């Protein structure tokens, strides 16, 4: 890098608020855009300015013939402070106010042709898998859930995904999710893994 006194790196003037991964899997029965039959949204907080780090997940699934929505975490403080802001957009205030369930999260490395996770709670085992992964893309811009902040992200799309609940396969397929169009200019798969997202306050 030589001896020049002018720095070659660009330093963001804002303050880092959190660093996390976000793994999303939504399935519809026919693989077409619409309300998901199964939804899994998992935030892995690696660092946060409030000190609360761990796993925070949201799952929407069919159990005993009816749809259920649950908040899952291994650190209850995460649910208390962040569930209201990070819950799926279609969830109501009542869904978010329900007490979080303590769960255990186990995950494969974020590399290779497949990424998988297992979440266990209350006699349930939820397994999710992202396969046929595309090359990562790097993007930055206003944070969709916090438009006064900025976010950088490495996004990995999955061409296919699957889920099981207690070993029983969940029907459905991933679909083209238009919710990404305002941010990226094109849809992304409803099965996508965001690695190393950095949330930054805007100065």
Secondary structure by P-SEA (a helix, b strand, c coil): cccccccccccccccccccbbbbbbbbccccccccccbbbbbbbccccccccccccbbbbbbcccbbbbbbbbcccccccccccccccccccccccccbbbbbbbbbccccccccccccccccbbbbbbbccccccccccccccccccbbbbbbbbbbcccccccccbbbbbbbccccccccccccccccbbbbcbbbbbbcc
